[in-house]
């Protein structure tokens, strides 16, 4: 399973190729980006864009690798991001920046929703999904102050992020078209209807999604805190 235009340059999977295709469909590009979940700068969604003359904002709590923050026009923030702090980054880029990436392995949906409700309208979007929700489940792990719990609340293997279907509903509400997911089913891609020309390319179909309906795990059953907060995860707040 794969897409001919997937390509890995500085991304972890084949996202670089998908992003390159999407941004060529932007009507009036400004070559600005916001990436929340930038990592240490070694492998992410925007280093490849920076090398092509882009500029923007990179946010992550990780210590950046030597030289990765030396690009002209890059604003780097080494810090955690929360729903009540994420709007600060919009001061450094246009609200219609060309590209937005979000991957913080926790309450991603709450960050995306807060930014969109603040008027943020990136032209193209790459957001990490939790494929364990499957294709049709509407669910996400909500913001909780994890510092008051002894055990780690958000875990990459299961307790993190947002389902594909919930993201589809959110972005559609704000004028976006769903473009598809990458062959690793790690990320979903969207583009704004007014800012981009229609992208007519092969995408992976629902029936190719790696987690089928009968394989969807009830991923909260083994964690008492999330089991007690089942309504927050699977509630009707999509």
N, C-alpha and C positions, 0 to 999 in steps of 0.2 A: 504494500500500500504506500502510495506517495504521490507527489505532484511534481511535474516536470520542472516547474519554476521554483521549487524549494532549493535553497542554497545556504550553506553554512559558511560564514566568514568570521564574524565575531559573536554570533548568537550561539546558544547551546544546541539548538536543533537546526531546522532548515528555515527559520523565520526570516533571515536576511533576504532571501530570494522573494518571499511573499511581500515583505515590506517594500522592496525595490519595485515590484510590480504595482502595488497599491499607490505609492506616492507619484508614479508617472501619470496617474489619472486625476491628480489634483488640478483644478482649473487655474487657480492663482496662487502658486506656491510662495511661501516665505522662508522655507528651510529652517524652521524652528521646531523644537521638540520639548516634551516633558517626559522624563522616565523616572517613575517611582518604583524602586527596587532595582537599582543600577548595579548592585553587587560591588565588587572591588575594582570594577572597570576592565577586568580581563575578558569577560564574556557577558555580553548583554545585547540589547536591541539597537543601541544608538552609537556605539563606538564606530561602527561601519559608516554611519551617517556623518559623524564628526570628521572622519577621514575624507569625506567628500565635500567638506566646507560648510556643513551645517553647524548650528549653535543651539544652545538650550540649557535646560536645567536637569541635573542628575541628583537623585536623592537616595541615600542608603546609609544604614548605620555601620556598614563595614569600613574598615580602613582601606583607602584606595591604594592600588598597586602603584609603584613608582612610575611617574610619567603619564599616568592615565588622566590626570586632571589638568594637563598643561595645554589643552586645546584653547585657542582664542575663542572667546564668546561662550565658554562653558561656565555655568554657575553650579558649583558642587556643594551639596549639603550633606555632611556626615552626621546623620541623626535619624531617630525613629520618626515616623509620620503617623498621625492620628486624624480621625475625621475632623476634630476641632482645630487642627493646625494646617491641613493640606492646602487651604486656600492661599496661604502666604506665597506659594510658588508662582501664582498667577501674576504677581507683580513683575516678574522677570521675563515673561514671554507673552505673545499675543494670545488672547483667549481662543483664537482660531488657529493655533499653531498647526503645523502640517502633520505632526505625529505624536501620539501619546502611548506610552507603555506602562502597565501596572502589574506588579508581581511582588507582593510582600508576604505571601504565604500565611495569611491570617484573615483579617476583616477587610479584604479587598473591595467587596461590594459597597461597603459603607463609605469608603474613600471615593470610589467612582461616582456614587450617587450624590455625595456632598459637592464634588467638583461640578457635576452637571447642573445641579440646582443653583450653583453660583454663577452660571452663565458660561461655563467652559464648553467649547465646541471644537475640539480637535478634528481635523479633517479626516485623518485615518487613525485607527486604534488597534492595539494589540493588548489583550488582557489574558492573564493566566486563568485557566479554569481548573476545577477539581473533577477529573473524569470519573471518579468513583460515584458521583451522583448520577451518572448515565446521561442519556440524551434529553429525557423529558421531565425529570424531577426539578421542581422549583425549590432551591434551597441555597443557603449561604451561612457561613459562620460569622456571627455579628461581633461588633466591637465590644470587648470587655477589658477592663483594666487587669492585664495578666500579672501585674506585679504583686497582687494580693493573694495569689494562689501558689502553693508549693510545687505543684506539678505543672509542666508546660501545657498550656491550653491549646496552642496551635501547633500541629505537627505535620510536617511535609507529607508523611505517608498517608494521612487520612483526614485529620481535623484541621482543615484550612480552606479558605477561599470560597468560591462561588460556582454554582452549576452553570452549564452552558445555557440551559433554557432560561434561567433567571436573568443572565446577562442579555440574552436576546430580547427579552421583554423590556429591560431597562433602556438599552440603547435605541430600540425602536421608538420608544416613548419620546425620545429627544431628536428624532429625525434621521436615524442611522439605518443603513442596510447591513445585514449580516453577510459577510463575505465567505466565511468558512473557518475551519480549524486546521492546524498543521497535522502532519501524519503521525506525530507522537501523541496527539490529542492533549497537548500541554497548553496551547493558547487558542483563543478565538479572535477573529479579525472583523472589524466593522469600518465602514466609511460613511461620511456625512453626505446625504443625498444632494444638498444644495452646493456643496463645495467640491464635489468630485464628479467626473463623468462616470457613467455606469461601467462597471467592470464585468465583462462577459468572458470569463475563463472557467475551465473545469475546476470544480472543487470536490472535496471528499463528501460523499453523501451520508445521510443519517445511518443507513444500514451498514456503513463501513466503520462506524464508531466502535472502538475496541471493547467498551463495556456495554453489554446488551442488557435489556430490561430484566432478564432473569438472573443477571449477575450483579445487579446494583446492590451494594452492601449497605446495611443500616449502620453507617459509620459512627453513630453516636453511642451505640449500645455498650461499648467497652470503656467508656469514660463517664464517670458519675456526674460530673458537672454538666457536660453537654447533654446527657440523658435527661437531666432535670430541666434543661432549657430547650427541649425539643421543639416547642412552639416558636421559639426565636429562629430556629434553623429552618424549619419547614413551614413557617407561618405564611399568612396570605399578604405579606408586605412586599410582594414583587412588583 
